[in-house]
Structure formats: structure tokens, C-alpha cells
Amino acid sequence: MLYGIGMQNEMRSIGLIGGITWESTLDYYRVINREVARRLGGVHSARLVMVSLDFDAVRSRTLAGDEAGVLEIFVEAAHALERAGAELLVLCANTAHRRAEALRRASALQLVHIGDAVGAELRRAGVERVGLLGTAATMNEAFLRQHLEGGYDLSVRVPGDAERSALDELIFGEMARGVFSDAARRAVHEAVAALAADGAQGVILGCTELPILMRGEFAACPLYDSTELHALAAVDAAMAPPPGNAQPREPA
């Protein structure tokens, strides 16, 4: 667990549940601190607390169908963040948001939802039809798609069954292990091109490892980095002015 102490009083403490995977959690830490420094200048950095999970414990329980056991891991992490003084809760993974509503009920922390971060950016960009890439759970289940469709009036498209399965295998078989291969990159390019051909105006990189894989790549349509958007939304929430005086975030 990491503790950020001594920050200015007006910034609320951000609580991160990371380690899912630690590769992308590094990007959350980097983006949040970079944005705080950009806004405040000098040598400012973020006031934050982090619980880094053992991803193997999460993954093995998920594969065993022990959703209650997985939720218990996340609830314990959220309570640890509360005890450490966090005021905001950030789940550093898209798939973890299948437990977002349960965590809202189990914790007093204000949840910064990745779907809100991505949905708001897509609406700002004028996107109405968007592709979604991620784990099989993120693409197959309703927890993120429904959030985007119901909350932001978006039409969300996903690849076909075979492509979803192949991408899921690449995420857990390679990227979750720190391997970002050219073969995986080609598979994502092909999926993006197919979604664009199907009418998507952009594609959400809806697994926090995908932005690492696609960093510096040019694709068939705009790519939306869920990690960066979520991290910036966490800074927005931590530094939000009093209600009624909210100001839009300046472009990074």
C-alpha cells in the first residue's frame, strides 16, 4: 500500500485498487501525478492511496466461478483504502467494473466510474457509434456497454464471437503477463478496422492493457484510451470545485 501525504487540503485523496494488472496500474499512477503537476505546477504530485491486489488470486477465483470470493477481495481493498484516508475509489481495470455497483453499496467512498470517464469524452468528441475492445467479460456482459448506452446515448459495437475469444486469450495469455507482441497488435488492428467498417466512429480500448499494446499506433479510426481517460477523471473528481461552480477540464 502506498500513502500520499502532505498534499494541499483542497484536493481529496484518490484511492486506487490496482494490480489488475500492475502493468496498467503504473499508467494510472503516472497519468494522475502528471496531470496534478500540470494543473498545479511546481513539484506538486497527487494525494493518493493504493491497494495493489495479487492478480492471480482474482483470476483464479474468477475462473472457478467464485464471484463472491472475488467481490470479497475488492470489498476488503476498498475498506483498506477508507481506513487509510481515501475519499475516492478508482478501480484500475475495466472488467473490475462488473463489481462497481456492489462496491458502491459496500463502501462509503465515491466511485469514479470508468464508463463515465469514457462516455463523457465520446460525447465531447461527437461520437455516437463506438466499438468496444476488451476482455470477453467486458465485451460480452452488460456492465460497461449498458452504462455507455443508457448513460451517454451511445451505440456500442463489439467484434464477432471468434474475435472476442481470440482477444481475450491474448489479454490473459500475453498482456496480463507483461508480453505485448506484434501478433496481438495485428489482431487489435484487424478488430479496429472491422469495427470501423461496421460504422464505428471510434473504438474504446476497454482493457487497461490495450493502450500499452497500441501506444504510438495509428489505427483505422480514433482510439479512446480508457486508462488515461479514467485517470484524468479521477483528478477531476479529486480537484472538483464546489457544486455549481464546476469547470470543464482543460485539454492535456
Phi and psi in degrees as GROMACS dihedral restraints (atoms count N, CA, C in turn):
[ dihedral_restraints ]
;  ai    aj    ak    al  type     phi  dphi    fc
    3     4     5     6     1  -112.6    20    10
    4     5     6     7     1   141.7    20    10
    6     7     8     9     1  -119.3    20    10
    7     8     9    10     1   126.2    20    10
    9    10    11    12     1  -100.7    20    10
   10    11    12    13     1   115.3    20    10
   12    13    14    15     1  -122.7    20    10
   13    14    15    16     1   148.4    20    10
   15    16    17    18     1    91.4    20    10
   16    17    18    19     1    10.3    20    10
   18    19    20    21     1   -75.6    20    10
   19    20    21    22     1   160.0    20    10
   21    22    23    24     1   -55.7    20    10
   22    23    24    25     1   144.4    20    10
   24    25    26    27     1   -62.2    20    10
   25    26    27    28     1   -30.1    20    10
   27    28    29    30     1   -75.3    20    10
   28    29    30    31     1   -11.2    20    10
   30    31    32    33     1   -94.9    20    10
   31    32    33    34     1   122.7    20    10
   33    34    35    36     1   -73.9    20    10
   34    35    36    37     1   152.5    20    10
   36    37    38    39     1   -79.1    20    10
   37    38    39    40     1   129.6    20    10
   39    40    41    42     1   -91.1    20    10
   40    41    42    43     1   127.7    20    10
   42    43    44    45     1  -103.9    20    10
   43    44    45    46     1   122.2    20    10
   45    46    47    48     1  -107.3    20    10
   46    47    48    49     1   131.3    20    10
   48    49    50    51     1  -102.0    20    10
   49    50    51    52     1   107.1    20    10
   51    52    53    54     1  -118.4    20    10
   52    53    54    55     1  -164.6    20    10
   54    55    56    57     1    84.2    20    10
   55    56    57    58     1     8.9    20    10
   57    58    59    60     1  -127.2    20    10
   58    59    60    61     1    57.3    20    10
   60    61    62    63     1  -106.0    20    10
   61    62    63    64     1   173.0    20    10
   63    64    65    66     1   -67.9    20    10
   64    65    66    67     1   -24.3    20    10
   66    67    68    69     1   -58.6    20    10
   67    68    69    70     1   -48.4    20    10
   69    70    71    72     1   -80.1    20    10
   70    71    72    73     1   -25.1    20    10
   72    73    74    75     1   -61.7    20    10
   73    74    75    76     1   -34.1    20    10
   75    76    77    78     1   -57.3    20    10
   76    77    78    79     1   -39.5    20    10
   78    79    80    81     1   -68.1    20    10
   79    80    81    82     1   -38.6    20    10
   81    82    83    84     1   -57.5    20    10
   82    83    84    85     1   -48.7    20    10
   84    85    86    87     1   -61.4    20    10
   85    86    87    88     1   -43.1    20    10
   87    88    89    90     1   -65.9    20    10
   88    89    90    91     1   -48.7    20    10
   90    91    92    93     1   -66.0    20    10
   91    92    93    94     1   -43.9    20    10
   93    94    95    96     1   -60.4    20    10
   94    95    96    97     1   -49.0    20    10
   96    97    98    99     1   -67.8    20    10
   97    98    99   100     1   -39.0    20    10
   99   100   101   102     1   -60.5    20    10
  100   101   102   103     1   -42.3    20    10
  102   103   104   105     1   -70.3    20    10
  103   104   105   106     1   -39.3    20    10
  105   106   107   108     1   -61.7    20    10
  106   107   108   109     1   -44.1    20    10
  108   109   110   111     1   -63.1    20    10
  109   110   111   112     1   -39.7    20    10
  111   112   113   114     1   -62.8    20    10
  112   113   114   115     1   -41.3    20    10
  114   115   116   117     1   -76.3    20    10
  115   116   117   118     1   -38.7    20    10
  117   118   119   120     1   -99.2    20    10
  118   119   120   121     1   -18.2    20    10
  120   121   122   123     1    75.3    20    10
  121   122   123   124     1  -173.9    20    10
  123   124   125   126     1    59.7    20    10
  124   125   126   127     1  -138.9    20    10
  126   127   128   129     1  -110.7    20    10
  127   128   129   130     1    28.4    20    10
  129   130   131   132     1   -63.4    20    10
  130   131   132   133     1   146.2    20    10
  132   133   134   135     1  -140.9    20    10
  133   134   135   136     1   173.9    20    10
  135   136   137   138     1   -78.6    20    10
  136   137   138   139     1   149.1    20    10
  138   139   140   141     1   -91.8    20    10
  139   140   141   142     1   109.5    20    10
  141   142   143   144     1  -149.7    20    10
  142   143   144   145     1   162.6    20    10
  144   145   146   147     1  -131.1    20    10
  145   146   147   148     1   141.5    20    10
  147   148   149   150     1  -134.2    20    10
  148   149   150   151     1   134.8    20    10
  150   151   152   153     1  -108.8    20    10
  151   152   153   154     1   120.0    20    10
  153   154   155   156     1  -102.7    20    10
  154   155   156   157     1   115.1    20    10
  156   157   158   159     1   -80.4    20    10
  157   158   159   160     1   156.5    20    10
  159   160   161   162     1   -81.5    20    10
  160   161   162   163     1   107.8    20    10
  162   163   164   165     1   -61.9    20    10
  163   164   165   166     1   -29.8    20    10
  165   166   167   168     1   -61.6    20    10
  166   167   168   169     1   -37.2    20    10
  168   169   170   171     1   -64.8    20    10
  169   170   171   172     1   -40.4    20    10
  171   172   173   174     1   -67.2    20    10
  172   173   174   175     1   -47.2    20    10
  174   175   176   177     1   -66.1    20    10
  175   176   177   178     1   -43.4    20    10
  177   178   179   180     1   -65.6    20    10
  178   179   180   181     1   -38.6    20    10
  180   181   182   183     1   -69.0    20    10
  181   182   183   184     1   -36.8    20    10
  183   184   185   186     1   -63.2    20    10
  184   185   186   187     1   -46.3    20    10
  186   187   188   189     1   -64.5    20    10
  187   188   189   190     1   -29.2    20    10
  189   190   191   192     1   -81.8    20    10
  190   191   192   193     1    -2.4    20    10
  192   193   194   195     1    76.4    20    10
  193   194   195   196     1    17.2    20    10
  195   196   197   198     1   -92.0    20    10
  196   197   198   199     1    69.4    20    10
  198   199   200   201     1   -64.6    20    10
  199   200   201   202     1   -34.4    20    10
  201   202   203   204     1   -62.0    20    10
  202   203   204   205     1   -39.9    20    10
  204   205   206   207     1   -66.8    20    10
  205   206   207   208     1   -38.5    20    10
  207   208   209   210     1   -65.7    20    10
  208   209   210   211     1   -45.7    20    10
  210   211   212   213     1   -60.4    20    10
  211   212   213   214     1   -38.7    20    10
  213   214   215   216     1   -59.5    20    10
  214   215   216   217     1   -39.6    20    10
  216   217   218   219     1   -60.0    20    10
  217   218   219   220     1   -45.5    20    10
  219   220   221   222     1   -70.0    20    10
  220   221   222   223     1   -39.6    20    10
  222   223   224   225     1   -64.1    20    10
  223   224   225   226     1   -43.1    20    10
  225   226   227   228     1   -61.0    20    10
  226   227   228   229     1   -39.0    20    10
  228   229   230   231     1   -65.2    20    10
  229   230   231   232     1   -42.8    20    10
  231   232   233   234     1   -62.6    20    10
  232   233   234   235     1   -41.2    20    10
  234   235   236   237     1   -66.2    20    10
  235   236   237   238     1   -35.5    20    10
  237   238   239   240     1   -63.9    20    10
  238   239   240   241     1   -39.1    20    10
  240   241   242   243     1   -64.2    20    10
  241   242   243   244     1   -42.2    20    10
  243   244   245   246     1   -58.4    20    10
  244   245   246   247     1   -47.2    20    10
  246   247   248   249     1   -63.0    20    10
  247   248   249   250     1   -29.2    20    10
  249   250   251   252     1   -84.9    20    10
  250   251   252   253     1    -1.1    20    10
  252   253   254   255     1   100.6    20    10
  253   254   255   256     1     8.1    20    10
  255   256   257   258     1   -68.2    20    10
  256   257   258   259     1   150.3    20    10
  258   259   260   261     1  -118.0    20    10
  259   260   261   262     1   -21.1    20    10
  261   262   263   264     1  -120.1    20    10
  262   263   264   265     1   150.0    20    10
  264   265   266   267     1  -118.9    20    10
  265   266   267   268     1   124.7    20    10
  267   268   269   270     1  -123.4    20    10
  268   269   270   271     1   118.0    20    10
  270   271   272   273     1   -89.4    20    10
  271   272   273   274     1   113.3    20    10
  273   274   275   276     1   -83.5    20    10
  274   275   276   277     1    51.9    20    10
  276   277   278   279     1  -170.8    20    10
  277   278   279   280     1   144.0    20    10
  279   280   281   282     1   -67.3    20    10
  280   281   282   283     1   -48.7    20    10
  282   283   284   285     1   -62.9    20    10
  283   284   285   286     1   -29.6    20    10
  285   286   287   288     1   -60.6    20    10
  286   287   288   289     1   -19.9    20    10
  288   289   290   291     1   -74.0    20    10
  289   290   291   292     1    -3.4    20    10
  291   292   293   294     1   -65.2    20    10
  292   293   294   295     1   -16.7    20    10
  294   295   296   297     1  -106.1    20    10
  295   296   297   298     1    11.0    20    10
  297   298   299   300     1   -60.6    20    10
  298   299   300   301     1   -46.4    20    10
  300   301   302   303     1   -68.3    20    10
  301   302   303   304     1   -37.7    20    10
  303   304   305   306     1   -64.1    20    10
  304   305   306   307     1   -37.4    20    10
  306   307   308   309     1   -71.3    20    10
  307   308   309   310     1   -33.3    20    10
  309   310   311   312     1   -58.5    20    10
  310   311   312   313     1   -40.8    20    10
  312   313   314   315     1   -74.2    20    10
  313   314   315   316     1   -31.1    20    10
  315   316   317   318     1   -89.5    20    10
  316   317   318   319     1   -14.6    20    10
  318   319   320   321     1  -129.1    20    10
  319   320   321   322     1   150.5    20    10
  321   322   323   324     1   -85.3    20    10
  322   323   324   325     1    -5.7    20    10
  324   325   326   327     1   -72.4    20    10
  325   326   327   328     1   146.8    20    10
  327   328   329   330     1   -78.5    20    10
  328   329   330   331     1   119.3    20    10
  330   331   332   333     1   -82.7    20    10
  331   332   333   334     1   128.2    20    10
  333   334   335   336     1   -95.4    20    10
  334   335   336   337     1   105.4    20    10
  336   337   338   339     1   -84.1    20    10
  337   338   339   340     1   132.8    20    10
  339   340   341   342     1   -63.1    20    10
  340   341   342   343     1   -30.7    20    10
  342   343   344   345     1   -66.3    20    10
  343   344   345   346     1   -34.4    20    10
  345   346   347   348     1   -69.1    20    10
  346   347   348   349     1   -40.6    20    10
  348   349   350   351     1   -62.5    20    10
  349   350   351   352     1   -46.3    20    10
  351   352   353   354     1   -72.2    20    10
  352   353   354   355     1   -45.0    20    10
  354   355   356   357     1   -61.0    20    10
  355   356   357   358     1   -42.3    20    10
  357   358   359   360     1   -63.6    20    10
  358   359   360   361     1   -40.9    20    10
  360   361   362   363     1   -66.2    20    10
  361   362   363   364     1   -39.9    20    10
  363   364   365   366     1   -64.3    20    10
  364   365   366   367     1   -39.9    20    10
  366   367   368   369     1   -67.8    20    10
  367   368   369   370     1   -38.6    20    10
  369   370   371   372     1   -60.6    20    10
  370   371   372   373     1   -34.9    20    10
  372   373   374   375     1   -82.2    20    10
  373   374   375   376     1    -4.3    20    10
  375   376   377   378     1    78.1    20    10
  376   377   378   379     1    17.8    20    10
  378   379   380   381     1   -80.9    20    10
  379   380   381   382     1   134.9    20    10
  381   382   383   384     1  -116.1    20    10
  382   383   384   385     1   -32.7    20    10
  384   385   386   387     1  -117.8    20    10
  385   386   387   388     1   120.4    20    10
  387   388   389   390     1  -134.2    20    10
  388   389   390   391     1   143.3    20    10
  390   391   392   393     1   -89.7    20    10
  391   392   393   394     1   154.4    20    10
  393   394   395   396     1  -130.2    20    10
  394   395   396   397     1   123.2    20    10
  396   397   398   399     1  -117.3    20    10
  397   398   399   400     1   143.3    20    10
  399   400   401   402     1   176.0    20    10
  400   401   402   403     1  -158.4    20    10
  402   403   404   405     1   -67.6    20    10
  403   404   405   406     1   165.5    20    10
  405   406   407   408     1   -57.9    20    10
  406   407   408   409     1   -40.2    20    10
  408   409   410   411     1   -61.6    20    10
  409   410   411   412     1   -45.0    20    10
  411   412   413   414     1   -65.4    20    10
  412   413   414   415     1   -38.1    20    10
  414   415   416   417     1   -79.0    20    10
  415   416   417   418     1   -34.5    20    10
  417   418   419   420     1   -85.4    20    10
  418   419   420   421     1   -38.1    20    10
  420   421   422   423     1   -87.5    20    10
  421   422   423   424     1   170.1    20    10
  423   424   425   426     1   -90.9    20    10
  424   425   426   427     1   -12.0    20    10
  426   427   428   429     1   -59.5    20    10
  427   428   429   430     1   -35.6    20    10
  429   430   431   432     1   -97.7    20    10
  430   431   432   433     1   -42.8    20    10
  432   433   434   435     1   -60.1    20    10
  433   434   435   436     1   -44.9    20    10
  435   436   437   438     1   -65.1    20    10
  436   437   438   439     1   -37.4    20    10
  438   439   440   441     1   -62.1    20    10
  439   440   441   442     1   -42.4    20    10
  441   442   443   444     1   -73.2    20    10
  442   443   444   445     1   -41.1    20    10
  444   445   446   447     1   -72.2    20    10
  445   446   447   448     1   -46.4    20    10
  447   448   449   450     1   -76.3    20    10
  448   449   450   451     1   -36.7    20    10
  450   451   452   453     1   -88.8    20    10
  451   452   453   454     1   -23.9    20    10
  453   454   455   456     1  -130.5    20    10
  454   455   456   457     1    10.5    20    10
  456   457   458   459     1    54.4    20    10
  457   458   459   460     1    43.1    20    10
  459   460   461   462     1  -102.6    20    10
  460   461   462   463     1   147.5    20    10
  462   463   464   465     1   -96.9    20    10
  463   464   465   466     1   115.0    20    10
  465   466   467   468     1  -105.4    20    10
  466   467   468   469     1   128.0    20    10
  468   469   470   471     1  -117.6    20    10
  469   470   471   472     1   145.7    20    10
  471   472   473   474     1  -127.9    20    10
  472   473   474   475     1   161.0    20    10
  474   475   476   477     1   -65.8    20    10
  475   476   477   478     1   174.4    20    10
  477   478   479   480     1   -70.8    20    10
  478   479   480   481     1   172.1    20    10
  480   481   482   483     1   -55.1    20    10
  481   482   483   484     1   -47.6    20    10
  483   484   485   486     1   -64.4    20    10
  484   485   486   487     1   -41.6    20    10
  486   487   488   489     1   -67.1    20    10
  487   488   489   490     1   -38.4    20    10
  489   490   491   492     1   -63.6    20    10
  490   491   492   493     1   -43.4    20    10
  492   493   494   495     1   -64.0    20    10
  493   494   495   496     1   -43.0    20    10
  495   496   497   498     1   -64.9    20    10
  496   497   498   499     1   -41.3    20    10
  498   499   500   501     1   -65.9    20    10
  499   500   501   502     1   -40.4    20    10
  501   502   503   504     1   -60.3    20    10
  502   503   504   505     1   -41.7    20    10
  504   505   506   507     1   -64.4    20    10
  505   506   507   508     1   -38.4    20    10
  507   508   509   510     1   -67.9    20    10
  508   509   510   511     1   -38.2    20    10
  510   511   512   513     1   -64.4    20    10
  511   512   513   514     1   -50.1    20    10
  513   514   515   516     1   -84.6    20    10
  514   515   516   517     1   -28.8    20    10
  516   517   518   519     1   -81.9    20    10
  517   518   519   520     1   -25.5    20    10
  519   520   521   522     1  -122.9    20    10
  520   521   522   523     1   -64.9    20    10
  522   523   524   525     1   -62.1    20    10
  523   524   525   526     1   -39.3    20    10
  525   526   527   528     1   -65.7    20    10
  526   527   528   529     1   -15.7    20    10
  528   529   530   531     1  -102.2    20    10
  529   530   531   532     1     8.1    20    10
  531   532   533   534     1    85.0    20    10
  532   533   534   535     1    15.0    20    10
  534   535   536   537     1  -105.9    20    10
  535   536   537   538     1   123.0    20    10
  537   538   539   540     1  -124.5    20    10
  538   539   540   541     1    89.0    20    10
  540   541   542   543     1   -92.4    20    10
  541   542   543   544     1   160.1    20    10
  543   544   545   546     1   -63.0    20    10
  544   545   546   547     1   -35.0    20    10
  546   547   548   549     1   -63.0    20    10
  547   548   549   550     1   -41.6    20    10
  549   550   551   552     1   -66.0    20    10
  550   551   552   553     1   -38.9    20    10
  552   553   554   555     1   -63.6    20    10
  553   554   555   556     1   -42.6    20    10
  555   556   557   558     1   -63.1    20    10
  556   557   558   559     1   -40.6    20    10
  558   559   560   561     1   -62.2    20    10
  559   560   561   562     1   -40.1    20    10
  561   562   563   564     1   -69.1    20    10
  562   563   564   565     1   -42.3    20    10
  564   565   566   567     1   -57.4    20    10
  565   566   567   568     1   -42.7    20    10
  567   568   569   570     1   -65.7    20    10
  568   569   570   571     1   -40.3    20    10
  570   571   572   573     1   -66.1    20    10
  571   572   573   574     1   -41.0    20    10
  573   574   575   576     1   -63.3    20    10
  574   575   576   577     1   -44.8    20    10
  576   577   578   579     1   -61.9    20    10
  577   578   579   580     1   -40.7    20    10
  579   580   581   582     1   -65.8    20    10
  580   581   582   583     1   -40.3    20    10
  582   583   584   585     1   -66.7    20    10
  583   584   585   586     1   -40.7    20    10
  585   586   587   588     1   -62.8    20    10
  586   587   588   589     1   -40.8    20    10
  588   589   590   591     1   -64.8    20    10
  589   590   591   592     1   -25.1    20    10
  591   592   593   594     1   -86.8    20    10
  592   593   594   595     1     3.6    20    10
  594   595   596   597     1   108.2    20    10
  595   596   597   598     1     0.6    20    10
  597   598   599   600     1   -68.3    20    10
  598   599   600   601     1   132.1    20    10
  600   601   602   603     1   -86.0    20    10
  601   602   603   604     1   -10.9    20    10
  603   604   605   606     1  -168.5    20    10
  604   605   606   607     1   168.7    20    10
  606   607   608   609     1  -132.4    20    10
  607   608   609   610     1   130.7    20    10
  609   610   611   612     1   -82.8    20    10
  610   611   612   613     1   124.7    20    10
  612   613   614   615     1   -81.1    20    10
  613   614   615   616     1    85.7    20    10
  615   616   617   618     1   -93.9    20    10
  616   617   618   619     1    27.5    20    10
  618   619   620   621     1  -132.8    20    10
  619   620   621   622     1   133.7    20    10
  621   622   623   624     1   -71.3    20    10
  622   623   624   625     1    -5.9    20    10
  624   625   626   627     1   -85.4    20    10
  625   626   627   628     1   -24.5    20    10
  627   628   629   630     1   -62.3    20    10
  628   629   630   631     1   -39.7    20    10
  630   631   632   633     1   -61.7    20    10
  631   632   633   634     1   -30.4    20    10
  633   634   635   636     1   -66.4    20    10
  634   635   636   637     1   -46.5    20    10
  636   637   638   639     1   -59.6    20    10
  637   638   639   640     1   -41.3    20    10
  639   640   641   642     1   -98.6    20    10
  640   641   642   643     1    11.1    20    10
  642   643   644   645     1   -59.6    20    10
  643   644   645   646     1   125.5    20    10
  645   646   647   648     1    82.5    20    10
  646   647   648   649     1     0.8    20    10
  648   649   650   651     1   -88.7    20    10
  649   650   651   652     1   146.3    20    10
  651   652   653   654     1  -105.3    20    10
  652   653   654   655     1   129.6    20    10
  654   655   656   657     1  -118.1    20    10
  655   656   657   658     1   179.2    20    10
  657   658   659   660     1   -70.1    20    10
  658   659   660   661     1   -16.5    20    10
  660   661   662   663     1  -154.5    20    10
  661   662   663   664     1   169.4    20    10
  663   664   665   666     1   -59.6    20    10
  664   665   666   667     1   141.0    20    10
  666   667   668   669     1  -107.0    20    10
  667   668   669   670     1   137.2    20    10
  669   670   671   672     1  -111.7    20    10
  670   671   672   673     1   115.7    20    10
  672   673   674   675     1   -81.9    20    10
  673   674   675   676     1   102.3    20    10
  675   676   677   678     1   -65.2    20    10
  676   677   678   679     1   -32.0    20    10
  678   679   680   681     1   -63.0    20    10
  679   680   681   682     1   -53.0    20    10
  681   682   683   684     1   -64.4    20    10
  682   683   684   685     1   -44.3    20    10
  684   685   686   687     1   -61.5    20    10
  685   686   687   688     1   -39.8    20    10
  687   688   689   690     1   -67.1    20    10
  688   689   690   691     1   -43.3    20    10
  690   691   692   693     1   -62.9    20    10
  691   692   693   694     1   -41.5    20    10
  693   694   695   696     1   -65.8    20    10
  694   695   696   697     1   -37.3    20    10
  696   697   698   699     1   -64.4    20    10
  697   698   699   700     1   -33.7    20    10
  699   700   701   702     1   -63.9    20    10
  700   701   702   703     1   -40.0    20    10
  702   703   704   705     1   -66.8    20    10
  703   704   705   706     1   -42.4    20    10
  705   706   707   708     1   -53.2    20    10
  706   707   708   709     1   -48.4    20    10
  708   709   710   711     1   -65.7    20    10
  709   710   711   712     1   -39.9    20    10
  711   712   713   714     1   -68.5    20    10
  712   713   714   715     1   -30.9    20    10
  714   715   716   717     1  -110.0    20    10
  715   716   717   718     1    15.4    20    10
  717   718   719   720     1   -61.7    20    10
  718   719   720   721     1   137.2    20    10
  720   721   722   723     1   -71.4    20    10
  721   722   723   724     1   172.0    20    10
  723   724   725   726     1   -56.9    20    10
  724   725   726   727     1   151.0    20    10
  726   727   728   729     1   -53.1    20    10
  727   728   729   730     1   138.8    20    10
  729   730   731   732     1    92.3    20    10
  730   731   732   733     1   -11.6    20    10
  732   733   734   735     1  -121.2    20    10
  733   734   735   736     1    21.1    20    10
  735   736   737   738     1   -64.5    20    10
  736   737   738   739     1   139.7    20    10
  738   739   740   741     1  -116.5    20    10
  739   740   741   742     1   142.7    20    10
  741   742   743   744     1   -65.8    20    10
  742   743   744   745     1   149.9    20    10
  744   745   746   747     1   -68.2    20    10
  745   746   747   748     1   136.1    20    10
  747   748   749   750     1   -71.6    20    10
  748   749   750   751     1   149.3    20    10
  750   751   752   753     1   -60.8    20    10
  751   752   753   754     1   141.8    20    10
